[in-house]
Amino acid sequence: MDKLTQRRELGIFDVACVVIGGIIGVGIFFTPGTVAQRTASPGEMLAAWGLGGLLAAIGALVFAELSTRAPGHGGIVRYIHAAFGPLPAFLFGWANWLVIQAGALGVVALVLVDHLVLLVAGKDAHLSPDVQVALAIAAMLLFTGTNLLGLAVGKRVQNALTVAKVILLALLALCAFFVTAKAPPAESAPVVGSLGSRLASAILPVLFAIGGWQQGSFLAGAARRPQRDVPLGILLGVGIVIVVYLMINIGYLSLLGFSFMANTQKVGADAATAVLGEVGGRVFGAMVVISAAGIMNTICMAPPYVLYAMAKEGLFPRAFGTLSKRYQTPVYGVLSQGLWAVLLLLVVHLLARSSGAAANNHLGFLCDGVVFVDWLFFMLCGLALLLLRRRGGKASFSVPGGAWLALLFALGACAVTVGALLVLPLPSLLGFAIVLLGLPVFWWFRSERRAS
């Protein structure tokens, strides 16, 4: 028996902090401007965030029930494997490790370094690309090393960073209602298209900013009472995120006005400056650093358990299914997640140097395909719940009307993948190609296991 199952570290609050840490990254400081650009009024903008929040809430309910029907580490890998078998489960784990988590870790590390410089040296300070990438790699290695020390250490870091960033976001939103001076009005180009097309375009960045609740399911096997703590932790985490995101968007509107939001790429920085004046820039830098650190720790802590679960199912090398005797962590999973992300960032940086572009532009293009890939597998999760319900069996947490919610979530996820393919065709196709690249790897690995 794995020793990790004898030392269950996570309660409801811990799972919720992993969920919040996986969702609230750095997007909420920049994405609202993009959403405003793609909508025609404050009402439409808030409607896009509301629809995204509704889909996230339905997804949380679906995942909450799935976590009790297919308990244990791995989350999506476990749910898809239970419903559809090993191949689609492997393809998700492959894409999750190769691109989804590694690309996000690199992008967020670069953002963290940028805003750490802003915090320490002010807005006029700049680093060379080589130094920026070196510091980003150092940050990635720091959080990788932290999570080698066990879940007890990782969860304390996670909880502290999550509480700090939720409090800071809530304070910024509340301050917006007490500051009367607004940003100067800005001219914005009229948004064309029907209401439906505008909302479809606006909801994609919303879903990028509000996705990530699956992180809490990745390490479900470490929950003290998994049949209760995991579903309630997922629901609590997503509920807090929805409230905070709606608060901060209403705060941005109150403080800056809709026209100004639609004409800025740094809505969070503008809001902090409007509230605090010159010192606001450095305060904003601190907020982004804390938030970025939180999601980096999440990525280094939770996704390695996907590789651990895959190894236990015979879908990954056996070594990834072993735990450290001292710290009871999946050492190979943590190291491969962190070190592969470092290697990916280095390769992208070298390519960027040769093309004269910034590394985060290339990584950002790679991560744009994540929306398509993520929601493709979310659709399978909705269908998995339908199938597992039809097979019968009891679950400690059963969503009222769960079959209809699962179907609605699957249809919503299907619509998102189609929308991503239309709005971001090249990144989406690249993401899909990386998924398909896992097919020969899967067949090779299975043949090797049979031979051995």
Sequence and secondary structure as in RCSB ss.txt:
>XXXX:A:sequence
MDKLTQRRELGIFDVACVVIGGIIGVGIFFTPGTVAQRTASPGEMLAAWGLGGLLAAIGALVFAELSTRAPGHGG
IVRYIHAAFGPLPAFLFGWANWLVIQAGALGVVALVLVDHLVLLVAGKDAHLSPDVQVALAIAAMLLFTGTNLLG
LAVGKRVQNALTVAKVILLALLALCAFFVTAKAPPAESAPVVGSLGSRLASAILPVLFAIGGWQQGSFLAGAARR
PQRDVPLGILLGVGIVIVVYLMINIGYLSLLGFSFMANTQKVGADAATAVLGEVGGRVFGAMVVISAAGIMNTIC
MAPPYVLYAMAKEGLFPRAFGTLSKRYQTPVYGVLSQGLWAVLLLLVVHLLARSSGAAANNHLGFLCDGVVFVDW
LFFMLCGLALLLLRRRGGKASFSVPGGAWLALLFALGACAVTVGALLVLPLPSLLGFAIVLLGLPVFWWFRSERR
AS
>XXXX:A:secstr
  GGGGS  B HHHHHHHHHHHH SSGGGTHHHHHHHTSSSHHHHHHHHHHHHHHHHHHHHHHHHHHHHS STTT
HHHHHHHHH HHHHHHHHHHIIIIIHHHHHHHHHHHHHHHHHHHHH TT    HHHHHHHHHHHHHHHHHHHHT 
HHHHHHHHHHHHHHHHHHHHHHHHHHTT              S HHHHHHHHHHHHHHHH  TTHHHHTGGGBSS
HHHHHHHHHHHHHHHHHHHHHHHHHHHHHHH HHHHTT S HHHHHHHHHHGGGHHHHHHHHHHHHHHHHHHHHH
HSTHHHHHHHHHTTSS GGGG   TTT S HHHHHHHHHHHHHHHHHHHHHHHHHT  HHHHHHHHHHHHHHHHH
HHHHHHHHHHHHHHHT    SS  TTHHHHHHHHHHHHHHHHHHHHHHSHHHHHHHHHHHHHHHHHHHHHHHHHH
H 
